[in-house]
């Protein structure tokens, strides 16, 4: 098989050890080649025109630029690139956000090597792949219409409550023992769901409608 016939893959994940492990798996298949690696979404966007990947394995929670934002930008600029979200998170909002942004498939990092390779090959022929958790979350979303207030998840309400207390993102991240980028993503979703443009407006709305205890 010639170089031009092989599937060119870019890995986007903030953890070098994850990229190394995925790279080792992909390199063991004759029809795949590791075209490049990026540690965040911004790097991925910049690298696309240089390395011209066929497939991107995109983590979603990353510093500088998250995977959903990067997916949206890359899908708009380079629609021929197939993006597979490969993440540890299976929250409904994140799944919907990634797919709406242009991801073809959504897989969890618990997926087996054989399933990942099948998803990559499937994406090349236009076939989408969803983890069972992602499929279930989407089904639940279709079955149950929600009001604006009900759309906030329990985690988002918890973060909103800390915003009401006046805590900045970094302190919220420390309080909940998660990364800053995770909190930044959740705050962005909260503002979007509440239809406001700032934290101040979100806090005012939360107090007015008693969205948090």
MODELLER restraints for C-alpha pairs under 7 A, 6 or more apart:
rsr = mdl.restraints
at = mdl.atoms
rsr.add(forms.Gaussian(group=physical.xy_distance, feature=features.Distance(at['CA:6:A'], at['CA:31:A']), mean=4.66, stdev=0.5))
rsr.add(forms.Gaussian(group=physical.xy_distance, feature=features.Distance(at['CA:6:A'], at['CA:32:A']), mean=5.03, stdev=0.5))
rsr.add(forms.Gaussian(group=physical.xy_distance, feature=features.Distance(at['CA:6:A'], at['CA:33:A']), mean=6.25, stdev=0.5))
rsr.add(forms.Gaussian(group=physical.xy_distance, feature=features.Distance(at['CA:7:A'], at['CA:31:A']), mean=6.07, stdev=0.5))
rsr.add(forms.Gaussian(group=physical.xy_distance, feature=features.Distance(at['CA:7:A'], at['CA:32:A']), mean=4.60, stdev=0.5))
rsr.add(forms.Gaussian(group=physical.xy_distance, feature=features.Distance(at['CA:7:A'], at['CA:33:A']), mean=6.01, stdev=0.5))
rsr.add(forms.Gaussian(group=physical.xy_distance, feature=features.Distance(at['CA:7:A'], at['CA:54:A']), mean=6.17, stdev=0.5))
rsr.add(forms.Gaussian(group=physical.xy_distance, feature=features.Distance(at['CA:8:A'], at['CA:32:A']), mean=6.23, stdev=0.5))
rsr.add(forms.Gaussian(group=physical.xy_distance, feature=features.Distance(at['CA:8:A'], at['CA:33:A']), mean=5.20, stdev=0.5))
rsr.add(forms.Gaussian(group=physical.xy_distance, feature=features.Distance(at['CA:8:A'], at['CA:34:A']), mean=6.10, stdev=0.5))
rsr.add(forms.Gaussian(group=physical.xy_distance, feature=features.Distance(at['CA:8:A'], at['CA:35:A']), mean=5.38, stdev=0.5))
rsr.add(forms.Gaussian(group=physical.xy_distance, feature=features.Distance(at['CA:8:A'], at['CA:53:A']), mean=4.91, stdev=0.5))
rsr.add(forms.Gaussian(group=physical.xy_distance, feature=features.Distance(at['CA:8:A'], at['CA:54:A']), mean=5.07, stdev=0.5))
rsr.add(forms.Gaussian(group=physical.xy_distance, feature=features.Distance(at['CA:8:A'], at['CA:55:A']), mean=6.33, stdev=0.5))
rsr.add(forms.Gaussian(group=physical.xy_distance, feature=features.Distance(at['CA:9:A'], at['CA:33:A']), mean=6.21, stdev=0.5))
rsr.add(forms.Gaussian(group=physical.xy_distance, feature=features.Distance(at['CA:9:A'], at['CA:34:A']), mean=5.11, stdev=0.5))
rsr.add(forms.Gaussian(group=physical.xy_distance, feature=features.Distance(at['CA:9:A'], at['CA:35:A']), mean=5.30, stdev=0.5))
rsr.add(forms.Gaussian(group=physical.xy_distance, feature=features.Distance(at['CA:9:A'], at['CA:36:A']), mean=6.97, stdev=0.5))
rsr.add(forms.Gaussian(group=physical.xy_distance, feature=features.Distance(at['CA:9:A'], at['CA:53:A']), mean=5.39, stdev=0.5))
rsr.add(forms.Gaussian(group=physical.xy_distance, feature=features.Distance(at['CA:9:A'], at['CA:54:A']), mean=6.02, stdev=0.5))
rsr.add(forms.Gaussian(group=physical.xy_distance, feature=features.Distance(at['CA:9:A'], at['CA:55:A']), mean=4.83, stdev=0.5))
rsr.add(forms.Gaussian(group=physical.xy_distance, feature=features.Distance(at['CA:9:A'], at['CA:56:A']), mean=5.67, stdev=0.5))
rsr.add(forms.Gaussian(group=physical.xy_distance, feature=features.Distance(at['CA:10:A'], at['CA:34:A']), mean=6.24, stdev=0.5))
rsr.add(forms.Gaussian(group=physical.xy_distance, feature=features.Distance(at['CA:10:A'], at['CA:35:A']), mean=5.49, stdev=0.5))
rsr.add(forms.Gaussian(group=physical.xy_distance, feature=features.Distance(at['CA:10:A'], at['CA:36:A']), mean=4.77, stdev=0.5))
rsr.add(forms.Gaussian(group=physical.xy_distance, feature=features.Distance(at['CA:10:A'], at['CA:37:A']), mean=5.48, stdev=0.5))
rsr.add(forms.Gaussian(group=physical.xy_distance, feature=features.Distance(at['CA:10:A'], at['CA:53:A']), mean=6.00, stdev=0.5))
rsr.add(forms.Gaussian(group=physical.xy_distance, feature=features.Distance(at['CA:10:A'], at['CA:55:A']), mean=6.42, stdev=0.5))
rsr.add(forms.Gaussian(group=physical.xy_distance, feature=features.Distance(at['CA:10:A'], at['CA:56:A']), mean=4.79, stdev=0.5))
rsr.add(forms.Gaussian(group=physical.xy_distance, feature=features.Distance(at['CA:10:A'], at['CA:57:A']), mean=6.32, stdev=0.5))
rsr.add(forms.Gaussian(group=physical.xy_distance, feature=features.Distance(at['CA:11:A'], at['CA:19:A']), mean=6.29, stdev=0.5))
rsr.add(forms.Gaussian(group=physical.xy_distance, feature=features.Distance(at['CA:11:A'], at['CA:36:A']), mean=6.48, stdev=0.5))
rsr.add(forms.Gaussian(group=physical.xy_distance, feature=features.Distance(at['CA:11:A'], at['CA:37:A']), mean=4.75, stdev=0.5))
rsr.add(forms.Gaussian(group=physical.xy_distance, feature=features.Distance(at['CA:11:A'], at['CA:38:A']), mean=6.27, stdev=0.5))
rsr.add(forms.Gaussian(group=physical.xy_distance, feature=features.Distance(at['CA:11:A'], at['CA:56:A']), mean=6.02, stdev=0.5))
rsr.add(forms.Gaussian(group=physical.xy_distance, feature=features.Distance(at['CA:11:A'], at['CA:57:A']), mean=5.10, stdev=0.5))
rsr.add(forms.Gaussian(group=physical.xy_distance, feature=features.Distance(at['CA:11:A'], at['CA:58:A']), mean=6.55, stdev=0.5))
rsr.add(forms.Gaussian(group=physical.xy_distance, feature=features.Distance(at['CA:12:A'], at['CA:37:A']), mean=5.84, stdev=0.5))
rsr.add(forms.Gaussian(group=physical.xy_distance, feature=features.Distance(at['CA:12:A'], at['CA:38:A']), mean=4.70, stdev=0.5))
rsr.add(forms.Gaussian(group=physical.xy_distance, feature=features.Distance(at['CA:12:A'], at['CA:39:A']), mean=5.72, stdev=0.5))
rsr.add(forms.Gaussian(group=physical.xy_distance, feature=features.Distance(at['CA:12:A'], at['CA:40:A']), mean=6.23, stdev=0.5))
rsr.add(forms.Gaussian(group=physical.xy_distance, feature=features.Distance(at['CA:12:A'], at['CA:44:A']), mean=6.62, stdev=0.5))
rsr.add(forms.Gaussian(group=physical.xy_distance, feature=features.Distance(at['CA:12:A'], at['CA:57:A']), mean=6.05, stdev=0.5))
rsr.add(forms.Gaussian(group=physical.xy_distance, feature=features.Distance(at['CA:12:A'], at['CA:58:A']), mean=4.96, stdev=0.5))
rsr.add(forms.Gaussian(group=physical.xy_distance, feature=features.Distance(at['CA:12:A'], at['CA:59:A']), mean=5.96, stdev=0.5))
rsr.add(forms.Gaussian(group=physical.xy_distance, feature=features.Distance(at['CA:13:A'], at['CA:19:A']), mean=6.43, stdev=0.5))
rsr.add(forms.Gaussian(group=physical.xy_distance, feature=features.Distance(at['CA:13:A'], at['CA:38:A']), mean=6.45, stdev=0.5))
rsr.add(forms.Gaussian(group=physical.xy_distance, feature=features.Distance(at['CA:13:A'], at['CA:39:A']), mean=5.04, stdev=0.5))
rsr.add(forms.Gaussian(group=physical.xy_distance, feature=features.Distance(at['CA:13:A'], at['CA:40:A']), mean=6.16, stdev=0.5))
rsr.add(forms.Gaussian(group=physical.xy_distance, feature=features.Distance(at['CA:13:A'], at['CA:58:A']), mean=6.66, stdev=0.5))
rsr.add(forms.Gaussian(group=physical.xy_distance, feature=features.Distance(at['CA:13:A'], at['CA:59:A']), mean=5.21, stdev=0.5))
rsr.add(forms.Gaussian(group=physical.xy_distance, feature=features.Distance(at['CA:14:A'], at['CA:39:A']), mean=4.16, stdev=0.5))
rsr.add(forms.Gaussian(group=physical.xy_distance, feature=features.Distance(at['CA:14:A'], at['CA:40:A']), mean=5.69, stdev=0.5))
rsr.add(forms.Gaussian(group=physical.xy_distance, feature=features.Distance(at['CA:14:A'], at['CA:62:A']), mean=5.90, stdev=0.5))
rsr.add(forms.Gaussian(group=physical.xy_distance, feature=features.Distance(at['CA:15:A'], at['CA:39:A']), mean=6.96, stdev=0.5))
rsr.add(forms.Gaussian(group=physical.xy_distance, feature=features.Distance(at['CA:23:A'], at['CA:34:A']), mean=6.52, stdev=0.5))
rsr.add(forms.Gaussian(group=physical.xy_distance, feature=features.Distance(at['CA:25:A'], at['CA:113:A']), mean=6.95, stdev=0.5))
rsr.add(forms.Gaussian(group=physical.xy_distance, feature=features.Distance(at['CA:26:A'], at['CA:32:A']), mean=6.25, stdev=0.5))
rsr.add(forms.Gaussian(group=physical.xy_distance, feature=features.Distance(at['CA:26:A'], at['CA:33:A']), mean=6.97, stdev=0.5))
rsr.add(forms.Gaussian(group=physical.xy_distance, feature=features.Distance(at['CA:27:A'], at['CA:33:A']), mean=6.17, stdev=0.5))
rsr.add(forms.Gaussian(group=physical.xy_distance, feature=features.Distance(at['CA:27:A'], at['CA:34:A']), mean=6.85, stdev=0.5))
rsr.add(forms.Gaussian(group=physical.xy_distance, feature=features.Distance(at['CA:35:A'], at['CA:51:A']), mean=6.39, stdev=0.5))
rsr.add(forms.Gaussian(group=physical.xy_distance, feature=features.Distance(at['CA:35:A'], at['CA:53:A']), mean=6.49, stdev=0.5))
rsr.add(forms.Gaussian(group=physical.xy_distance, feature=features.Distance(at['CA:36:A'], at['CA:51:A']), mean=6.92, stdev=0.5))
rsr.add(forms.Gaussian(group=physical.xy_distance, feature=features.Distance(at['CA:38:A'], at['CA:44:A']), mean=5.40, stdev=0.5))
rsr.add(forms.Gaussian(group=physical.xy_distance, feature=features.Distance(at['CA:40:A'], at['CA:62:A']), mean=5.62, stdev=0.5))
rsr.add(forms.Gaussian(group=physical.xy_distance, feature=features.Distance(at['CA:40:A'], at['CA:63:A']), mean=6.21, stdev=0.5))
rsr.add(forms.Gaussian(group=physical.xy_distance, feature=features.Distance(at['CA:40:A'], at['CA:64:A']), mean=6.50, stdev=0.5))
rsr.add(forms.Gaussian(group=physical.xy_distance, feature=features.Distance(at['CA:40:A'], at['CA:65:A']), mean=6.03, stdev=0.5))
rsr.add(forms.Gaussian(group=physical.xy_distance, feature=features.Distance(at['CA:40:A'], at['CA:66:A']), mean=6.88, stdev=0.5))
rsr.add(forms.Gaussian(group=physical.xy_distance, feature=features.Distance(at['CA:41:A'], at['CA:65:A']), mean=4.71, stdev=0.5))
rsr.add(forms.Gaussian(group=physical.xy_distance, feature=features.Distance(at['CA:41:A'], at['CA:66:A']), mean=5.57, stdev=0.5))
rsr.add(forms.Gaussian(group=physical.xy_distance, feature=features.Distance(at['CA:41:A'], at['CA:67:A']), mean=5.51, stdev=0.5))
rsr.add(forms.Gaussian(group=physical.xy_distance, feature=features.Distance(at['CA:41:A'], at['CA:70:A']), mean=4.86, stdev=0.5))
rsr.add(forms.Gaussian(group=physical.xy_distance, feature=features.Distance(at['CA:42:A'], at['CA:64:A']), mean=6.73, stdev=0.5))
rsr.add(forms.Gaussian(group=physical.xy_distance, feature=features.Distance(at['CA:42:A'], at['CA:65:A']), mean=5.42, stdev=0.5))
rsr.add(forms.Gaussian(group=physical.xy_distance, feature=features.Distance(at['CA:42:A'], at['CA:70:A']), mean=6.71, stdev=0.5))
rsr.add(forms.Gaussian(group=physical.xy_distance, feature=features.Distance(at['CA:45:A'], at['CA:70:A']), mean=6.43, stdev=0.5))
rsr.add(forms.Gaussian(group=physical.xy_distance, feature=features.Distance(at['CA:45:A'], at['CA:74:A']), mean=6.15, stdev=0.5))
rsr.add(forms.Gaussian(group=physical.xy_distance, feature=features.Distance(at['CA:53:A'], at['CA:81:A']), mean=6.64, stdev=0.5))
rsr.add(forms.Gaussian(group=physical.xy_distance, feature=features.Distance(at['CA:54:A'], at['CA:81:A']), mean=5.21, stdev=0.5))
rsr.add(forms.Gaussian(group=physical.xy_distance, feature=features.Distance(at['CA:54:A'], at['CA:82:A']), mean=6.26, stdev=0.5))
rsr.add(forms.Gaussian(group=physical.xy_distance, feature=features.Distance(at['CA:55:A'], at['CA:81:A']), mean=5.88, stdev=0.5))
rsr.add(forms.Gaussian(group=physical.xy_distance, feature=features.Distance(at['CA:55:A'], at['CA:82:A']), mean=4.87, stdev=0.5))
rsr.add(forms.Gaussian(group=physical.xy_distance, feature=features.Distance(at['CA:55:A'], at['CA:83:A']), mean=5.76, stdev=0.5))
rsr.add(forms.Gaussian(group=physical.xy_distance, feature=features.Distance(at['CA:56:A'], at['CA:82:A']), mean=6.36, stdev=0.5))
rsr.add(forms.Gaussian(group=physical.xy_distance, feature=features.Distance(at['CA:56:A'], at['CA:83:A']), mean=4.78, stdev=0.5))
rsr.add(forms.Gaussian(group=physical.xy_distance, feature=features.Distance(at['CA:56:A'], at['CA:84:A']), mean=6.04, stdev=0.5))
rsr.add(forms.Gaussian(group=physical.xy_distance, feature=features.Distance(at['CA:57:A'], at['CA:83:A']), mean=6.21, stdev=0.5))
rsr.add(forms.Gaussian(group=physical.xy_distance, feature=features.Distance(at['CA:57:A'], at['CA:84:A']), mean=4.98, stdev=0.5))
rsr.add(forms.Gaussian(group=physical.xy_distance, feature=features.Distance(at['CA:57:A'], at['CA:85:A']), mean=5.96, stdev=0.5))
rsr.add(forms.Gaussian(group=physical.xy_distance, feature=features.Distance(at['CA:57:A'], at['CA:86:A']), mean=5.94, stdev=0.5))
rsr.add(forms.Gaussian(group=physical.xy_distance, feature=features.Distance(at['CA:58:A'], at['CA:67:A']), mean=6.19, stdev=0.5))
rsr.add(forms.Gaussian(group=physical.xy_distance, feature=features.Distance(at['CA:58:A'], at['CA:83:A']), mean=6.76, stdev=0.5))
rsr.add(forms.Gaussian(group=physical.xy_distance, feature=features.Distance(at['CA:58:A'], at['CA:84:A']), mean=5.97, stdev=0.5))
rsr.add(forms.Gaussian(group=physical.xy_distance, feature=features.Distance(at['CA:58:A'], at['CA:85:A']), mean=4.75, stdev=0.5))
rsr.add(forms.Gaussian(group=physical.xy_distance, feature=features.Distance(at['CA:58:A'], at['CA:86:A']), mean=5.50, stdev=0.5))
rsr.add(forms.Gaussian(group=physical.xy_distance, feature=features.Distance(at['CA:59:A'], at['CA:67:A']), mean=5.72, stdev=0.5))
rsr.add(forms.Gaussian(group=physical.xy_distance, feature=features.Distance(at['CA:59:A'], at['CA:85:A']), mean=5.94, stdev=0.5))
rsr.add(forms.Gaussian(group=physical.xy_distance, feature=features.Distance(at['CA:59:A'], at['CA:86:A']), mean=5.16, stdev=0.5))
rsr.add(forms.Gaussian(group=physical.xy_distance, feature=features.Distance(at['CA:59:A'], at['CA:87:A']), mean=5.03, stdev=0.5))
rsr.add(forms.Gaussian(group=physical.xy_distance, feature=features.Distance(at['CA:60:A'], at['CA:66:A']), mean=5.61, stdev=0.5))
rsr.add(forms.Gaussian(group=physical.xy_distance, feature=features.Distance(at['CA:60:A'], at['CA:67:A']), mean=3.83, stdev=0.5))
rsr.add(forms.Gaussian(group=physical.xy_distance, feature=features.Distance(at['CA:60:A'], at['CA:68:A']), mean=5.92, stdev=0.5))
rsr.add(forms.Gaussian(group=physical.xy_distance, feature=features.Distance(at['CA:60:A'], at['CA:85:A']), mean=6.96, stdev=0.5))
rsr.add(forms.Gaussian(group=physical.xy_distance, feature=features.Distance(at['CA:60:A'], at['CA:87:A']), mean=6.11, stdev=0.5))
rsr.add(forms.Gaussian(group=physical.xy_distance, feature=features.Distance(at['CA:61:A'], at['CA:67:A']), mean=6.20, stdev=0.5))
rsr.add(forms.Gaussian(group=physical.xy_distance, feature=features.Distance(at['CA:61:A'], at['CA:181:A']), mean=6.32, stdev=0.5))
rsr.add(forms.Gaussian(group=physical.xy_distance, feature=features.Distance(at['CA:61:A'], at['CA:182:A']), mean=6.08, stdev=0.5))
rsr.add(forms.Gaussian(group=physical.xy_distance, feature=features.Distance(at['CA:62:A'], at['CA:181:A']), mean=6.05, stdev=0.5))
rsr.add(forms.Gaussian(group=physical.xy_distance, feature=features.Distance(at['CA:63:A'], at['CA:181:A']), mean=5.45, stdev=0.5))
rsr.add(forms.Gaussian(group=physical.xy_distance, feature=features.Distance(at['CA:68:A'], at['CA:97:A']), mean=6.61, stdev=0.5))
rsr.add(forms.Gaussian(group=physical.xy_distance, feature=features.Distance(at['CA:68:A'], at['CA:98:A']), mean=5.19, stdev=0.5))
rsr.add(forms.Gaussian(group=physical.xy_distance, feature=features.Distance(at['CA:68:A'], at['CA:101:A']), mean=6.38, stdev=0.5))
rsr.add(forms.Gaussian(group=physical.xy_distance, feature=features.Distance(at['CA:71:A'], at['CA:101:A']), mean=5.91, stdev=0.5))
rsr.add(forms.Gaussian(group=physical.xy_distance, feature=features.Distance(at['CA:71:A'], at['CA:102:A']), mean=6.24, stdev=0.5))
rsr.add(forms.Gaussian(group=physical.xy_distance, feature=features.Distance(at['CA:71:A'], at['CA:103:A']), mean=6.52, stdev=0.5))
rsr.add(forms.Gaussian(group=physical.xy_distance, feature=features.Distance(at['CA:72:A'], at['CA:101:A']), mean=4.41, stdev=0.5))
rsr.add(forms.Gaussian(group=physical.xy_distance, feature=features.Distance(at['CA:72:A'], at['CA:102:A']), mean=5.94, stdev=0.5))
rsr.add(forms.Gaussian(group=physical.xy_distance, feature=features.Distance(at['CA:75:A'], at['CA:102:A']), mean=5.68, stdev=0.5))
rsr.add(forms.Gaussian(group=physical.xy_distance, feature=features.Distance(at['CA:82:A'], at['CA:104:A']), mean=6.30, stdev=0.5))
rsr.add(forms.Gaussian(group=physical.xy_distance, feature=features.Distance(at['CA:82:A'], at['CA:123:A']), mean=6.53, stdev=0.5))
rsr.add(forms.Gaussian(group=physical.xy_distance, feature=features.Distance(at['CA:83:A'], at['CA:103:A']), mean=4.88, stdev=0.5))
rsr.add(forms.Gaussian(group=physical.xy_distance, feature=features.Distance(at['CA:83:A'], at['CA:104:A']), mean=5.64, stdev=0.5))
rsr.add(forms.Gaussian(group=physical.xy_distance, feature=features.Distance(at['CA:83:A'], at['CA:105:A']), mean=6.99, stdev=0.5))
rsr.add(forms.Gaussian(group=physical.xy_distance, feature=features.Distance(at['CA:84:A'], at['CA:103:A']), mean=5.68, stdev=0.5))
rsr.add(forms.Gaussian(group=physical.xy_distance, feature=features.Distance(at['CA:84:A'], at['CA:104:A']), mean=5.78, stdev=0.5))
rsr.add(forms.Gaussian(group=physical.xy_distance, feature=features.Distance(at['CA:84:A'], at['CA:105:A']), mean=4.74, stdev=0.5))
rsr.add(forms.Gaussian(group=physical.xy_distance, feature=features.Distance(at['CA:84:A'], at['CA:106:A']), mean=5.88, stdev=0.5))
rsr.add(forms.Gaussian(group=physical.xy_distance, feature=features.Distance(at['CA:85:A'], at['CA:103:A']), mean=6.30, stdev=0.5))
rsr.add(forms.Gaussian(group=physical.xy_distance, feature=features.Distance(at['CA:85:A'], at['CA:105:A']), mean=6.06, stdev=0.5))
rsr.add(forms.Gaussian(group=physical.xy_distance, feature=features.Distance(at['CA:85:A'], at['CA:106:A']), mean=4.68, stdev=0.5))
rsr.add(forms.Gaussian(group=physical.xy_distance, feature=features.Distance(at['CA:85:A'], at['CA:107:A']), mean=6.00, stdev=0.5))
rsr.add(forms.Gaussian(group=physical.xy_distance, feature=features.Distance(at['CA:86:A'], at['CA:106:A']), mean=6.23, stdev=0.5))
rsr.add(forms.Gaussian(group=physical.xy_distance, feature=features.Distance(at['CA:86:A'], at['CA:107:A']), mean=4.94, stdev=0.5))
rsr.add(forms.Gaussian(group=physical.xy_distance, feature=features.Distance(at['CA:86:A'], at['CA:108:A']), mean=5.48, stdev=0.5))
rsr.add(forms.Gaussian(group=physical.xy_distance, feature=features.Distance(at['CA:86:A'], at['CA:109:A']), mean=5.94, stdev=0.5))
rsr.add(forms.Gaussian(group=physical.xy_distance, feature=features.Distance(at['CA:87:A'], at['CA:107:A']), mean=6.57, stdev=0.5))
rsr.add(forms.Gaussian(group=physical.xy_distance, feature=features.Distance(at['CA:87:A'], at['CA:108:A']), mean=5.00, stdev=0.5))
rsr.add(forms.Gaussian(group=physical.xy_distance, feature=features.Distance(at['CA:87:A'], at['CA:109:A']), mean=5.44, stdev=0.5))
rsr.add(forms.Gaussian(group=physical.xy_distance, feature=features.Distance(at['CA:88:A'], at['CA:108:A']), mean=5.40, stdev=0.5))
rsr.add(forms.Gaussian(group=physical.xy_distance, feature=features.Distance(at['CA:88:A'], at['CA:109:A']), mean=5.51, stdev=0.5))
rsr.add(forms.Gaussian(group=physical.xy_distance, feature=features.Distance(at['CA:90:A'], at['CA:133:A']), mean=6.43, stdev=0.5))
rsr.add(forms.Gaussian(group=physical.xy_distance, feature=features.Distance(at['CA:90:A'], at['CA:134:A']), mean=6.29, stdev=0.5))
rsr.add(forms.Gaussian(group=physical.xy_distance, feature=features.Distance(at['CA:92:A'], at['CA:137:A']), mean=5.21, stdev=0.5))
rsr.add(forms.Gaussian(group=physical.xy_distance, feature=features.Distance(at['CA:92:A'], at['CA:138:A']), mean=6.82, stdev=0.5))
rsr.add(forms.Gaussian(group=physical.xy_distance, feature=features.Distance(at['CA:95:A'], at['CA:134:A']), mean=6.39, stdev=0.5))
rsr.add(forms.Gaussian(group=physical.xy_distance, feature=features.Distance(at['CA:104:A'], at['CA:128:A']), mean=5.48, stdev=0.5))
rsr.add(forms.Gaussian(group=physical.xy_distance, feature=features.Distance(at['CA:105:A'], at['CA:128:A']), mean=5.06, stdev=0.5))
rsr.add(forms.Gaussian(group=physical.xy_distance, feature=features.Distance(at['CA:105:A'], at['CA:129:A']), mean=4.73, stdev=0.5))
rsr.add(forms.Gaussian(group=physical.xy_distance, feature=features.Distance(at['CA:105:A'], at['CA:130:A']), mean=5.62, stdev=0.5))
rsr.add(forms.Gaussian(group=physical.xy_distance, feature=features.Distance(at['CA:106:A'], at['CA:129:A']), mean=6.41, stdev=0.5))
rsr.add(forms.Gaussian(group=physical.xy_distance, feature=features.Distance(at['CA:106:A'], at['CA:130:A']), mean=4.97, stdev=0.5))
rsr.add(forms.Gaussian(group=physical.xy_distance, feature=features.Distance(at['CA:106:A'], at['CA:131:A']), mean=6.27, stdev=0.5))
rsr.add(forms.Gaussian(group=physical.xy_distance, feature=features.Distance(at['CA:106:A'], at['CA:134:A']), mean=6.80, stdev=0.5))
rsr.add(forms.Gaussian(group=physical.xy_distance, feature=features.Distance(at['CA:107:A'], at['CA:130:A']), mean=5.86, stdev=0.5))
rsr.add(forms.Gaussian(group=physical.xy_distance, feature=features.Distance(at['CA:107:A'], at['CA:131:A']), mean=4.98, stdev=0.5))
rsr.add(forms.Gaussian(group=physical.xy_distance, feature=features.Distance(at['CA:108:A'], at['CA:131:A']), mean=6.49, stdev=0.5))
rsr.add(forms.Gaussian(group=physical.xy_distance, feature=features.Distance(at['CA:119:A'], at['CA:129:A']), mean=5.89, stdev=0.5))
rsr.add(forms.Gaussian(group=physical.xy_distance, feature=features.Distance(at['CA:122:A'], at['CA:128:A']), mean=6.82, stdev=0.5))
rsr.add(forms.Gaussian(group=physical.xy_distance, feature=features.Distance(at['CA:148:A'], at['CA:193:A']), mean=6.51, stdev=0.5))
rsr.add(forms.Gaussian(group=physical.xy_distance, feature=features.Distance(at['CA:148:A'], at['CA:194:A']), mean=6.78, stdev=0.5))
rsr.add(forms.Gaussian(group=physical.xy_distance, feature=features.Distance(at['CA:156:A'], at['CA:186:A']), mean=6.40, stdev=0.5))
rsr.add(forms.Gaussian(group=physical.xy_distance, feature=features.Distance(at['CA:156:A'], at['CA:190:A']), mean=6.59, stdev=0.5))
rsr.add(forms.Gaussian(group=physical.xy_distance, feature=features.Distance(at['CA:157:A'], at['CA:212:A']), mean=6.32, stdev=0.5))
rsr.add(forms.Gaussian(group=physical.xy_distance, feature=features.Distance(at['CA:161:A'], at['CA:212:A']), mean=5.68, stdev=0.5))
rsr.add(forms.Gaussian(group=physical.xy_distance, feature=features.Distance(at['CA:162:A'], at['CA:172:A']), mean=6.69, stdev=0.5))
rsr.add(forms.Gaussian(group=physical.xy_distance, feature=features.Distance(at['CA:163:A'], at['CA:203:A']), mean=6.69, stdev=0.5))
rsr.add(forms.Gaussian(group=physical.xy_distance, feature=features.Distance(at['CA:164:A'], at['CA:203:A']), mean=5.30, stdev=0.5))
rsr.add(forms.Gaussian(group=physical.xy_distance, feature=features.Distance(at['CA:169:A'], at['CA:180:A']), mean=6.64, stdev=0.5))
rsr.add(forms.Gaussian(group=physical.xy_distance, feature=features.Distance(at['CA:169:A'], at['CA:183:A']), mean=6.21, stdev=0.5))
rsr.add(forms.Gaussian(group=physical.xy_distance, feature=features.Distance(at['CA:169:A'], at['CA:184:A']), mean=6.61, stdev=0.5))
rsr.add(forms.Gaussian(group=physical.xy_distance, feature=features.Distance(at['CA:170:A'], at['CA:180:A']), mean=5.78, stdev=0.5))
rsr.add(forms.Gaussian(group=physical.xy_distance, feature=features.Distance(at['CA:173:A'], at['CA:179:A']), mean=5.73, stdev=0.5))
rsr.add(forms.Gaussian(group=physical.xy_distance, feature=features.Distance(at['CA:173:A'], at['CA:180:A']), mean=5.41, stdev=0.5))
rsr.add(forms.Gaussian(group=physical.xy_distance, feature=features.Distance(at['CA:173:A'], at['CA:183:A']), mean=5.99, stdev=0.5))
rsr.add(forms.Gaussian(group=physical.xy_distance, feature=features.Distance(at['CA:191:A'], at['CA:197:A']), mean=6.29, stdev=0.5))
rsr.add(forms.Gaussian(group=physical.xy_distance, feature=features.Distance(at['CA:191:A'], at['CA:198:A']), mean=6.82, stdev=0.5))
rsr.add(forms.Gaussian(group=physical.xy_distance, feature=features.Distance(at['CA:191:A'], at['CA:202:A']), mean=6.34, stdev=0.5))
rsr.add(forms.Gaussian(group=physical.xy_distance, feature=features.Distance(at['CA:194:A'], at['CA:202:A']), mean=6.88, stdev=0.5))
rsr.add(forms.Gaussian(group=physical.xy_distance, feature=features.Distance(at['CA:196:A'], at['CA:202:A']), mean=6.18, stdev=0.5))
rsr.add(forms.Gaussian(group=physical.xy_distance, feature=features.Distance(at['CA:206:A'], at['CA:212:A']), mean=6.43, stdev=0.5))
